Amino acid sequence: MNNDFLQLLLLIIIANGAPIIFARLLSDSFDLAVDFGQQLPDNKPVFGASKTWRGVIAALCATALTAWLLGYAPATGIWVAVYAVVGDLFSSFVKRRLSMPSSSMAPLLDQVPESLLPAYMMMELFGLDALAVILLVLTFIILELGLSFILYRWGVRKRPF
């Protein structure tokens, strides 16, 4: 694993973790749902109440700051966060169509889109090939599941997933 691989992995972890940390720090403040509580004709939410504008802003800001601290342009961090958020929203959209409640666990569906999309879209900038992208996604899955459990034990997450 080279330095660029590890830095992109860190940015993806920050983009996905910042909303959880900020939700804990701010409690219910600023928790306006991305879908504004709207439902589709199937009478299910578009994304669900756990996908908030607070989380989107937290991901964008924290990832931009981290990118800058790593020596990248803040815009690089913003793009990583945008792709991670889009992947996460896609997962939530699919889970709602499958009648899964917000914050329910869906192994791989919860990890792959939010790591694959930013890794794939940023692979050229970070000098990664397709094999490195696959390795990054697999590493993210393992780390995300482990970190989720640790954050649950520390009381930061409400569920161990």
N, C-alpha and C positions, 0 to 999 in steps of 0.2 A: 504494500500500500504506500503510495506516495503522499506527499504533503497536500497536494491539491485534492486528492481523494478524501483525505481526512477533513480538510477544511470544508468541502462541499457537504460531507456527511454532518459535520457540526452545524452548518447553516440550516440544513434540513431539519435537524433535531431542534434547533432553536425555533424555527418557523412553526413547528408542530407543538412544541412545548410551551411557548410564550402564552398562548391563549389559556392554557390550564393554570399557569402560575398567576397570570393577571386576574383570572376568575376568582382564584383563591384570595388574592390580595384585595380585590375590590368588592368581594362578596356579590351582591346582586346589583351593584351600581353599574349603570351603563350597559345593561344586558339586553339591548334591543336586538331581536332576532333578525338575521340577515334576510329571511323571507317575510319579515314583518307579520308573522303569524298567518300568512295566507295559505290556503289549501288549493290543491289541484282538483279537477273534476272527480278524482277517485276519493275525495274527502279526506285525504291524507296531507300533512304538511309538505311543503316543498323540500325543506331541509330539516326542520325541527327547531325547537326552542334552544337547544344547546349550541347552535351555530349563531354566534352573535357578532355584531359590528365591533364590539370591544375586542373580541378575539382576533378579528381580521386586522384591526389597527395594532394590536399587541404584536402579532406576527410580523407585520410590515416594519414597525419601529425597531423591535428587538433584532430582527434579522439584518436590517440596514445597519444598525449600530455594530453588530458583530462583524459584518462584512468589512466595515470601515476599520475596526480594530485589527482585523486580519490582513489589512493592506489592500483590500478591494474597494472599488467605488461603492458607496451606499446603494446606488441603483442596482448593483449586482445582488445585494441582499434583498432588495425589494422584489426583484424578479424571482429569486428563489422562493420567497414567501408567497408571491402571487401564485406560482405554480403549485406550491404545497397546499395553499388554501383551496385552489380550484380542485385539486385531487381529493382533498378532504370533503369538500362540498359534493363532489361527484359520489363519493362513498355514502354520504348521508342521504343523498337523493335516492340512490339504489336501495339503501336500507329502508327508507320510508315506503318505497314501492313494494318492498317485501314484507311490509307491516311490522318491521322491527322498530321498537321504541327508541327514542333519542338516548344516546349514550349506551346502547346495548352493544355487546361484543359480537363482532363478525371477523374472526381471524382471517388475515390476508386482505380482505376487503377494507379493513381499517388501516392497514399499513402500506399496501402496494401503491395505490394511486397517489397518495400524499408523498411518497418517496420516489416513485418511478417518474412521474411527470417532471418534477424539478431536476432530477438527475439526468433524464434524457434531454430536456430542453437546455440544460447548462453544460452538457458533456463536452462540447467543443471549447467553450471558454475555460473549463477546468482541465482540458487535455485528457479526457477519459475516452476509452473505447467502449464498445458494447459489452464486453465481458466485465469491465470495471463497473459499468452501470448496474449490471445484474448483481455483482458482488456488493455494491453499495446498497442496493435494495435489500438483499438478504441480510446484510449487516444491520441495516436500519430495523428490520423486522425483529431481529434478536434483541437489539438494544432497546427498542421501543417497548417490547413486552417486559423486559427486565426493569427498565426505568419506571414503567407504569406501576409495577408491583412495589418498587421502593418508594415511589411518591405516595402510594396508597398507605404503606406502612408508616410514613412520616405524617400522614394526615393531610397531604396536599391534594390528593385525588379522593373522590368519594367512592370509587370502585377500583379494584385491582387490575383493571384493563382499560 
